[in-house]
């Protein structure tokens, strides 16, 4: 019994693990207790003062830079030839400043040069055939003219002989008559065949001339194709490579690569005239108009800023990215000024200036609450805070203009959604 009484008199201790759990649970409750018990007047981060200053409105838009004036280089499409990919033999480096007439790219011209030589040989051969056929026709015409003259002379001689039939024997008279008939038949036949021979010769020459002209066009196409193997710049600017599909990979063209006809693999841009195209939500459409000023910033160069002007706004919208109910409109900004780092296909942010109100009362936007269709703020007075109805004007992402209900220097709660009971403690 004495031993049992001794054990009951000793204080009980909790295990260390349970003590640690209780301490961790108690800390947040103690923090909230002391924080709520702290007077609001000491919590300066929860208060805001009504100030009179300027309020600027801006609209942030995202787009891509591109050159207002550029020349896109396509792999040449060859006329009258079935050609696959073409091999690049010479290529100007990216970023090179070129002038009008400078060489940009050169493809392997061997196939086109050989084709031109073959077409030229065919054309020269047909030219010789046409000339030979014309010479042969002139010779044949001369022979036929001679034969016609001989037949005419023979007929005249026979007609003279027939006039002697009264003084010659009957047999000779019949012979003379037969000679006249034969001469007339021969002359008639020669006249008929003469025209047929001329028509046949003209047709034969015409066929050769058509073949010659077709060969000439083929030769001209081959010569033009050979000339297309070298591409020269039609303007001064900077060379920019385009990313294209190259045999199982995406990349830029290098010397020795093969490019399919019609692929835009390179362009020359005028860096002095750049623009930015953005997609504008229909909700913001009525806020913008041509002529508004903006500031352009590039994601690749955070410290770079250039002014821009809204130059063109699309009158027709198209389906947006997220829903068919909301339309998007394309806007084009002209960049004012230039910078060596400003190149096409860079992501850009446009801060469009929507106007500035000067000498107005400004409060933080989160300090304004809405209830039953009207706006209010919590205004600090001598005993705590009171709900004050206000009229709100223009606003931006941070601040709003108060048109009535407050005066300069008034102190309000920064957050209109805080617990009013805790905030009204002195």
Kinemage of the C-alpha trace (Angstrom):
@kinemage 1
@onewidth
@group {chain A} dominant
@subgroup {mainchain}
@vectorlist {calphas} color= white
{ca unk a 1} P 0.000 0.000 0.000
{ca unk a 2} L 2.791 2.444 0.788
{ca unk a 3} L 4.382 1.842 -2.548
{ca unk a 4} L 1.129 2.604 -4.359
{ca unk a 5} L 0.666 5.905 -2.521
{ca unk a 6} L 4.180 6.913 -3.420
{ca unk a 7} L 3.512 6.471 -7.158
{ca unk a 8} L 0.302 8.435 -6.997
{ca unk a 9} L 2.059 11.454 -5.587
{ca unk a 10} L 4.485 11.879 -8.530
{ca unk a 11} L 3.404 14.250 -11.413
{ca unk a 12} L 2.652 12.593 -14.765
{ca unk a 13} L 4.697 13.635 -17.884
{ca unk a 14} L 3.611 13.495 -21.555
{ca unk a 15} L 5.733 11.819 -24.188
{ca unk a 16} L 7.980 14.277 -26.154
{ca unk a 17} L 6.268 13.489 -29.474
{ca unk a 18} L 2.846 14.538 -28.155
{ca unk a 19} L 4.323 17.740 -26.730
{ca unk a 20} L 5.781 18.703 -30.131
{ca unk a 21} L 2.426 18.148 -31.856
{ca unk a 22} L 0.592 20.332 -29.318
{ca unk a 23} L 3.128 23.152 -29.750
{ca unk a 24} L 2.772 23.118 -33.534
{ca unk a 25} L -1.030 23.255 -33.295
{ca unk a 26} L -1.011 26.071 -30.746
{ca unk a 27} L 1.283 28.446 -32.650
{ca unk a 28} L -1.211 29.386 -35.439
{ca unk a 29} L -4.006 29.989 -32.923
{ca unk a 30} L -1.782 32.252 -30.825
{ca unk a 31} L -0.692 34.164 -33.974
{ca unk a 32} L -4.291 34.775 -35.079
{ca unk a 33} L -5.268 35.790 -31.536
{ca unk a 34} L -2.578 38.440 -31.214
{ca unk a 35} L -3.039 39.630 -34.838
{ca unk a 36} L -6.785 40.163 -34.436
{ca unk a 37} L -6.221 41.853 -31.130
{ca unk a 38} L -3.722 44.270 -32.726
{ca unk a 39} L -5.326 47.716 -33.318
{ca unk a 40} L -5.993 48.522 -37.017
{ca unk a 41} L -4.367 51.906 -36.556
{ca unk a 42} L -1.032 50.112 -36.088
{ca unk a 43} L -1.532 48.030 -39.253
{ca unk a 44} L -0.497 50.619 -41.835
{ca unk a 45} L -0.372 48.031 -44.598
{ca unk a 46} L -4.176 47.659 -44.369
{ca unk a 47} L -4.892 51.391 -44.814
{ca unk a 48} L -4.795 53.642 -47.844
{ca unk a 49} L -5.017 57.401 -48.193
{ca unk a 50} L -7.147 59.114 -50.845
{ca unk a 51} L -4.728 61.008 -53.084
{ca unk a 52} L -5.151 63.549 -55.835
{ca unk a 53} L -2.963 62.633 -58.798
{ca unk a 54} L -3.050 61.430 -62.399
{ca unk a 55} L -4.459 58.072 -63.469
{ca unk a 56} L -3.320 56.406 -66.681
{ca unk a 57} L -5.150 53.612 -68.450
{ca unk a 58} L -3.278 51.093 -70.613
{ca unk a 59} L -4.207 47.923 -72.465
{ca unk a 60} L -1.655 45.111 -72.672
{ca unk a 61} L -1.628 43.263 -76.014
{ca unk a 62} L 0.670 40.497 -77.230
{ca unk a 63} L 1.853 39.934 -80.764
{ca unk a 64} L 4.762 39.191 -83.078
{ca unk a 65} L 7.144 41.560 -84.804
{ca unk a 66} L 7.491 41.589 -88.572
{ca unk a 67} L 8.911 43.869 -91.226
{ca unk a 68} L 6.613 46.308 -93.000
{ca unk a 69} L 8.768 45.924 -96.114
{ca unk a 70} L 10.415 42.611 -96.908
{ca unk a 71} L 11.333 40.257 -99.744
{ca unk a 72} L 10.696 36.551 -99.244
{ca unk a 73} L 13.068 34.205 -101.083
{ca unk a 74} L 11.441 31.005 -102.356
{ca unk a 75} L 13.226 27.996 -103.736
{ca unk a 76} L 12.668 28.532 -107.495
{ca unk a 77} L 9.835 26.820 -109.300
{ca unk a 78} L 11.188 25.654 -112.661
{ca unk a 79} L 9.086 25.979 -115.812
{ca unk a 80} L 8.629 22.959 -118.011
{ca unk a 81} L 10.769 20.706 -115.824
{ca unk a 82} L 10.072 18.029 -113.239
{ca unk a 83} L 12.682 18.711 -110.560
{ca unk a 84} L 12.837 17.482 -106.985
{ca unk a 85} L 14.938 19.178 -104.326
{ca unk a 86} L 17.720 21.571 -105.281
{ca unk a 87} L 21.113 21.753 -103.589
{ca unk a 88} L 22.285 25.056 -102.083
{ca unk a 89} L 25.858 25.774 -103.161
{ca unk a 90} L 26.254 29.374 -101.917
{ca unk a 91} L 24.363 31.168 -99.146
{ca unk a 92} L 24.803 34.588 -97.588
{ca unk a 93} L 25.120 34.413 -93.747
{ca unk a 94} L 22.155 35.400 -91.584
{ca unk a 95} L 22.249 38.967 -90.288
{ca unk a 96} L 24.223 40.223 -93.289
{ca unk a 97} L 23.343 43.706 -94.527
{ca unk a 98} L 22.855 43.442 -98.279
{ca unk a 99} L 22.291 46.034 -100.983
{ca unk a 100} L 20.103 46.004 -104.048
{ca unk a 101} L 21.483 43.428 -106.508
{ca unk a 102} L 23.666 41.478 -104.055
{ca unk a 103} L 23.710 37.687 -104.367
{ca unk a 104} L 21.598 35.946 -101.709
{ca unk a 105} L 21.664 32.261 -102.624
{ca unk a 106} L 22.878 30.061 -105.437
{ca unk a 107} L 21.674 26.551 -106.266
{ca unk a 108} L 23.524 23.872 -108.219
{ca unk a 109} L 22.867 24.834 -111.896
{ca unk a 110} L 24.384 21.773 -113.605
{ca unk a 111} L 21.082 20.022 -114.397
{ca unk a 112} L 19.495 23.206 -115.756
{ca unk a 113} L 22.588 24.114 -117.794
{ca unk a 114} L 22.692 20.627 -119.366
{ca unk a 115} L 18.973 20.833 -120.111
{ca unk a 116} L 19.487 24.219 -121.772
{ca unk a 117} L 22.306 22.880 -123.957
{ca unk a 118} L 20.172 19.895 -125.013
{ca unk a 119} L 17.235 22.144 -125.873
{ca unk a 120} L 19.512 24.504 -127.789
{ca unk a 121} L 20.937 21.617 -129.826
{ca unk a 122} L 17.407 20.466 -130.712
{ca unk a 123} L 16.442 24.002 -131.699
{ca unk a 124} L 19.495 24.513 -133.904
{ca unk a 125} L 18.820 21.184 -135.644
{ca unk a 126} L 15.219 22.157 -136.399
{ca unk a 127} L 16.324 25.556 -137.706
{ca unk a 128} L 18.618 23.736 -140.172
{ca unk a 129} L 15.800 21.398 -141.202
{ca unk a 130} L 13.464 24.308 -141.904
{ca unk a 131} L 16.127 26.020 -144.021
{ca unk a 132} L 16.850 22.775 -145.907
{ca unk a 133} L 13.148 22.170 -146.527
{ca unk a 134} L 12.694 25.670 -147.876
{ca unk a 135} L 15.682 25.190 -150.215
{ca unk a 136} L 14.308 21.861 -151.432
{ca unk a 137} L 10.956 23.488 -152.091
{ca unk a 138} L 12.551 26.256 -154.114
{ca unk a 139} L 14.386 23.656 -156.248
{ca unk a 140} L 11.189 21.635 -156.710
{ca unk a 141} L 9.264 24.763 -157.655
{ca unk a 142} L 11.910 25.658 -160.269
{ca unk a 143} L 11.706 22.129 -161.760
{ca unk a 144} L 7.924 22.281 -161.889
{ca unk a 145} L 8.041 25.725 -163.490
{ca unk a 146} L 10.421 24.344 -166.158
{ca unk a 147} L 8.157 21.369 -166.773
{ca unk a 148} L 5.163 23.700 -167.108
{ca unk a 149} L 7.061 25.836 -169.633
{ca unk a 150} L 8.084 22.784 -171.680
{ca unk a 151} L 4.502 21.465 -171.710
{ca unk a 152} L 3.240 24.852 -172.845
{ca unk a 153} L 5.829 24.972 -175.659
{ca unk a 154} L 4.962 21.433 -176.774
{ca unk a 155} L 1.264 22.347 -176.894
{ca unk a 156} L 1.939 25.462 -179.013
{ca unk a 157} L 4.083 23.463 -181.440
{ca unk a 158} L 1.360 20.807 -181.746
{ca unk a 159} L -1.244 23.497 -182.376
{ca unk a 160} L 0.922 24.911 -185.178
{ca unk a 161} L 1.321 21.458 -186.722
{ca unk a 162} L -2.437 20.832 -186.678
{ca unk a 163} L -2.915 23.852 -188.945
{ca unk a 164} L -1.175 21.819 -191.724
{ca unk a 165} L -3.753 19.014 -191.607
{ca unk a 166} L -5.338 20.186 -194.891
{ca unk a 167} L -2.117 19.639 -196.805
{ca unk a 168} L -0.826 16.496 -195.066
{ca unk a 169} L -2.000 12.959 -195.182
{ca unk a 170} L -4.826 11.727 -193.091
{ca unk a 171} L -2.486 9.711 -190.881
{ca unk a 172} L -0.262 12.732 -190.185
{ca unk a 173} L -3.358 14.821 -189.475
{ca unk a 174} L -4.504 12.308 -186.860
{ca unk a 175} L -1.030 12.300 -185.323
{ca unk a 176} L -1.089 16.088 -185.093
{ca unk a 177} L -4.509 15.970 -183.411
{ca unk a 178} L -3.259 13.369 -180.905
{ca unk a 179} L -0.223 15.555 -180.134
{ca unk a 180} L -2.513 18.539 -179.371
{ca unk a 181} L -4.745 16.436 -177.111
{ca unk a 182} L -1.728 14.977 -175.318
{ca unk a 183} L -0.224 18.465 -174.833
{ca unk a 184} L -3.456 19.825 -173.385
{ca unk a 185} L -3.804 16.850 -170.991
{ca unk a 186} L -0.167 17.146 -169.879
{ca unk a 187} L -0.510 20.885 -169.272
{ca unk a 188} L -3.719 20.350 -167.269
{ca unk a 189} L -2.136 17.625 -165.141
{ca unk a 190} L 0.968 19.724 -164.461
{ca unk a 191} L -1.172 22.661 -163.341
{ca unk a 192} L -3.172 20.506 -160.944
{ca unk a 193} L -0.158 18.732 -159.440
{ca unk a 194} L 1.755 22.012 -159.245
{ca unk a 195} L -0.713 23.444 -156.695
{ca unk a 196} L -0.829 20.186 -154.736
{ca unk a 197} L 2.966 20.057 -154.509
{ca unk a 198} L 3.087 23.675 -153.317
{ca unk a 199} L 0.438 23.036 -150.631
{ca unk a 200} L 2.226 19.876 -149.457
{ca unk a 201} L 5.551 21.715 -149.271
{ca unk a 202} L 4.008 24.583 -147.309
{ca unk a 203} L 2.459 22.085 -144.852
{ca unk a 204} L 5.750 20.246 -144.409
{ca unk a 205} L 7.608 23.490 -143.769
{ca unk a 206} L 4.901 24.637 -141.341
{ca unk a 207} L 5.247 21.419 -139.327
{ca unk a 208} L 8.981 21.938 -139.032
{ca unk a 209} L 8.482 25.578 -138.073
{ca unk a 210} L 6.069 24.567 -135.285
{ca unk a 211} L 8.580 22.036 -133.994
{ca unk a 212} L 11.284 24.711 -134.221
{ca unk a 213} L 9.184 27.239 -132.267
{ca unk a 214} L 8.357 24.666 -129.572
{ca unk a 215} L 12.040 23.838 -129.263
{ca unk a 216} L 12.776 27.554 -128.984
{ca unk a 217} L 10.286 27.943 -126.112
{ca unk a 218} L 11.740 24.893 -124.381
{ca unk a 219} L 15.217 26.388 -124.803
{ca unk a 220} L 13.971 29.702 -123.395
{ca unk a 221} L 12.438 27.927 -120.382
{ca unk a 222} L 15.681 26.041 -119.815
{ca unk a 223} L 17.666 29.293 -119.995
{ca unk a 224} L 15.272 30.975 -117.560
{ca unk a 225} L 15.534 27.995 -115.186
{ca unk a 226} L 19.318 28.215 -115.283
{ca unk a 227} L 19.090 31.943 -114.462
{ca unk a 228} L 16.809 31.178 -111.477
{ca unk a 229} L 19.572 29.207 -109.822
{ca unk a 230} L 21.042 32.516 -108.640
{ca unk a 231} L 18.799 34.778 -106.528
{ca unk a 232} L 19.727 38.434 -106.038
{ca unk a 233} L 18.233 40.875 -103.570
{ca unk a 234} L 15.809 43.451 -105.034
{ca unk a 235} L 16.194 45.751 -102.017
{ca unk a 236} L 18.577 46.774 -99.271
{ca unk a 237} L 18.063 45.120 -95.897
{ca unk a 238} L 19.097 42.419 -93.451
{ca unk a 239} L 19.118 38.696 -94.251
{ca unk a 240} L 16.916 36.576 -91.970
{ca unk a 241} L 16.622 32.769 -92.144
{ca unk a 242} L 13.229 31.065 -91.862
{ca unk a 243} L 12.773 27.830 -89.963
{ca unk a 244} L 11.587 25.101 -92.352
{ca unk a 245} L 11.296 21.318 -92.543
{ca unk a 246} L 14.573 19.807 -93.711
{ca unk a 247} L 14.536 16.051 -94.211
{ca unk a 248} L 13.060 14.960 -90.882
{ca unk a 249} L 14.026 17.969 -88.780
{ca unk a 250} L 13.119 21.603 -88.296
{ca unk a 251} L 15.909 24.081 -88.859
{ca unk a 252} L 17.433 26.758 -91.034
{ca unk a 253} L 19.021 26.169 -94.430
{ca unk a 254} L 22.772 25.696 -94.624
{ca unk a 255} L 25.130 25.315 -97.550
{ca unk a 256} L 24.763 21.816 -99.001
{ca unk a 257} L 21.138 21.334 -97.890
{ca unk a 258} L 18.398 20.366 -100.322
{ca unk a 259} L 15.326 22.603 -100.605
{ca unk a 260} L 12.073 21.742 -102.346
{ca unk a 261} L 10.712 24.216 -104.944
{ca unk a 262} L 8.438 26.910 -103.555
{ca unk a 263} L 9.645 26.714 -99.925
{ca unk a 264} L 10.222 30.178 -98.322
{ca unk a 265} L 13.535 29.575 -96.579
{ca unk a 266} L 14.991 33.111 -96.420
{ca unk a 267} L 13.899 36.730 -96.441
{ca unk a 268} L 15.402 40.206 -96.664
{ca unk a 269} L 13.805 42.697 -94.279
{ca unk a 270} L 14.042 46.446 -93.944
{ca unk a 271} L 14.833 46.950 -90.217
{ca unk a 272} L 14.026 50.661 -90.388
{ca unk a 273} L 10.285 49.911 -90.786
{ca unk a 274} L 8.981 47.279 -88.403
{ca unk a 275} L 5.452 46.484 -87.256
{ca unk a 276} L 3.673 44.325 -84.700
{ca unk a 277} L 0.459 42.403 -85.378
{ca unk a 278} L -1.690 41.559 -82.342
{ca unk a 279} L -5.000 39.825 -81.665
{ca unk a 280} L -7.552 42.149 -80.048
{ca unk a 281} L -10.473 40.802 -78.012
{ca unk a 282} L -13.896 42.131 -79.015
{ca unk a 283} L -14.413 43.332 -75.424
{ca unk a 284} L -11.562 45.821 -75.902
{ca unk a 285} L -12.476 46.766 -79.470
{ca unk a 286} L -14.385 49.946 -78.548
{ca unk a 287} L -11.462 51.204 -76.448
{ca unk a 288} L -9.033 51.491 -79.353
{ca unk a 289} L -8.864 53.483 -82.558
{ca unk a 290} L -6.171 54.171 -85.183
{ca unk a 291} L -3.654 56.773 -84.112
{ca unk a 292} L -3.382 55.698 -80.468
{ca unk a 293} L 0.123 55.509 -79.059
{ca unk a 294} L 1.653 52.478 -77.402
{ca unk a 295} L 4.921 51.241 -75.935
{ca unk a 296} L 6.489 48.084 -77.356
{ca unk a 297} L 8.568 45.741 -75.225
{ca unk a 298} L 10.257 42.533 -76.358
{ca unk a 299} L 10.243 39.388 -74.239
{ca unk a 300} L 13.773 38.596 -75.457
{ca unk a 301} L 15.113 42.020 -74.341
{ca unk a 302} L 13.278 43.121 -71.157
{ca unk a 303} L 15.044 46.482 -70.939
{ca unk a 304} L 14.238 47.502 -74.507
{ca unk a 305} L 11.286 49.849 -75.181
{ca unk a 306} L 10.221 51.570 -78.416
{ca unk a 307} L 7.155 53.740 -79.123
{ca unk a 308} L 4.509 52.539 -81.557
{ca unk a 309} L 1.309 53.818 -83.163
{ca unk a 310} L -1.863 51.876 -83.950
{ca unk a 311} L -2.036 52.125 -87.739
{ca unk a 312} L -4.701 49.665 -88.841
{ca unk a 313} L -7.601 47.774 -87.264
{ca unk a 314} L -9.337 44.880 -88.984
{ca unk a 315} L -13.049 45.630 -89.618
{ca unk a 316} L -13.954 41.913 -89.574
{ca unk a 317} L -13.406 39.576 -86.659
{ca unk a 318} L -12.587 35.885 -86.573
{ca unk a 319} L -13.182 33.085 -84.100
{ca unk a 320} L -11.107 33.337 -80.930
{ca unk a 321} L -8.882 30.637 -79.481
{ca unk a 322} L -11.073 29.617 -76.535
{ca unk a 323} L -14.698 30.060 -77.634
{ca unk a 324} L -16.676 30.732 -80.797
{ca unk a 325} L -18.815 33.282 -78.963
{ca unk a 326} L -15.998 35.807 -78.532
{ca unk a 327} L -14.447 37.234 -81.704
{ca unk a 328} L -10.903 38.473 -82.201
{ca unk a 329} L -9.704 41.329 -84.387
{ca unk a 330} L -6.261 41.892 -85.895
{ca unk a 331} L -4.519 45.187 -85.137
{ca unk a 332} L -1.302 46.459 -86.734
{ca unk a 333} L 1.107 48.747 -84.879
{ca unk a 334} L 3.894 50.665 -86.594
{ca unk a 335} L 7.087 50.798 -84.523
{ca unk a 336} L 8.581 54.272 -84.264
{ca unk a 337} L 12.377 54.179 -84.369
{ca unk a 338} L 14.633 51.153 -84.722
{ca unk a 339} L 17.135 49.066 -82.836
{ca unk a 340} L 19.740 46.546 -84.064
{ca unk a 341} L 18.105 43.865 -81.898
{ca unk a 342} L 14.680 44.392 -83.434
{ca unk a 343} L 14.156 41.509 -85.888
{ca unk a 344} L 11.086 39.692 -87.269
{ca unk a 345} L 9.304 36.852 -85.424
{ca unk a 346} L 10.014 38.140 -81.908
{ca unk a 347} L 7.238 38.015 -79.309
{ca unk a 348} L 6.303 41.553 -78.257
{ca unk a 349} L 4.045 43.161 -75.655
{ca unk a 350} L 2.177 46.355 -76.564
{ca unk a 351} L 1.042 48.704 -73.795
{ca unk a 352} L -1.655 50.761 -75.508
{ca unk a 353} L -2.304 54.171 -73.916
{ca unk a 354} L -6.066 54.626 -73.388
{ca unk a 355} L -5.791 58.108 -71.887
{ca unk a 356} L -4.840 59.883 -68.654
{ca unk a 357} L -7.040 61.696 -66.105
{ca unk a 358} L -5.133 64.483 -64.332
{ca unk a 359} L -5.793 65.987 -60.882
{ca unk a 360} L -8.347 63.363 -59.812
{ca unk a 361} L -8.985 61.503 -56.542
{ca unk a 362} L -7.437 58.038 -56.739
{ca unk a 363} L -7.891 55.017 -54.464
{ca unk a 364} L -6.689 51.402 -54.739
{ca unk a 365} L -9.118 49.365 -56.805
{ca unk a 366} L -9.310 46.537 -54.230
{ca unk a 367} L -10.575 49.017 -51.615
{ca unk a 368} L -13.870 49.376 -53.503
{ca unk a 369} L -16.687 46.969 -52.738
{ca unk a 370} L -20.007 46.472 -54.496
{ca unk a 371} L -23.366 45.910 -52.848
{ca unk a 372} L -26.883 46.147 -54.314
{ca unk a 373} L -25.631 47.816 -57.472
{ca unk a 374} L -23.606 50.623 -55.810
{ca unk a 375} L -19.955 51.006 -54.808
{ca unk a 376} L -18.652 51.643 -51.293
{ca unk a 377} L -15.446 51.929 -49.257
{ca unk a 378} L -14.690 51.608 -45.549
{ca unk a 379} L -13.840 55.145 -44.354
{ca unk a 380} L -11.858 55.559 -41.110
{ca unk a 381} L -13.372 57.842 -38.465
{ca unk a 382} L -12.694 58.548 -34.787
{ca unk a 383} L -14.494 55.435 -33.537
{ca unk a 384} L -13.573 52.932 -36.242
{ca unk a 385} L -14.796 52.550 -39.842
{ca unk a 386} L -18.003 53.435 -41.616
{ca unk a 387} L -19.319 52.251 -44.956
{ca unk a 388} L -19.292 55.185 -47.399
{ca unk a 389} L -21.053 55.080 -50.786
{ca unk a 390} L -18.870 56.408 -53.623
{ca unk a 391} L -19.144 56.989 -57.362
{ca unk a 392} L -16.365 55.394 -59.383
{ca unk a 393} L -14.984 56.706 -62.690
{ca unk a 394} L -12.214 55.313 -64.871
{ca unk a 395} L -9.881 52.636 -63.549
{ca unk a 396} L -6.839 50.587 -64.438
{ca unk a 397} L -5.436 47.362 -63.037
{ca unk a 398} L -4.316 48.987 -59.744
{ca unk a 399} L -6.272 52.182 -59.040
{ca unk a 400} L -9.651 53.786 -59.665
{ca unk a 401} L -10.958 57.369 -59.856
{ca unk a 402} L -13.477 58.456 -57.179
{ca unk a 403} L -15.843 61.067 -58.586
{ca unk a 404} L -17.836 61.666 -55.359
{ca unk a 405} L -18.108 60.426 -51.763
{ca unk a 406} L -14.528 61.026 -50.580
{ca unk a 407} L -12.156 63.932 -50.072
{ca unk a 408} L -8.423 64.230 -50.468
{ca unk a 409} L -6.597 62.905 -47.411
{ca unk a 410} L -9.340 60.511 -46.257
{ca unk a 411} L -8.092 57.177 -44.937
{ca unk a 412} L -9.857 54.021 -46.058
{ca unk a 413} L -9.377 50.297 -45.750
{ca unk a 414} L -7.161 48.956 -48.506
{ca unk a 415} L -9.232 45.778 -48.842
{ca unk a 416} L -13.005 46.161 -48.916
{ca unk a 417} L -13.494 42.453 -48.263
{ca unk a 418} L -11.833 42.278 -44.797
{ca unk a 419} L -13.918 41.265 -41.798
{ca unk a 420} L -15.781 44.431 -40.687
{ca unk a 421} L -16.036 43.386 -37.042
{ca unk a 422} L -12.292 43.012 -36.675
{ca unk a 423} L -11.653 46.191 -38.626
{ca unk a 424} L -13.972 48.360 -36.563
{ca unk a 425} L -11.970 47.879 -33.352
{ca unk a 426} L -10.282 51.146 -32.319
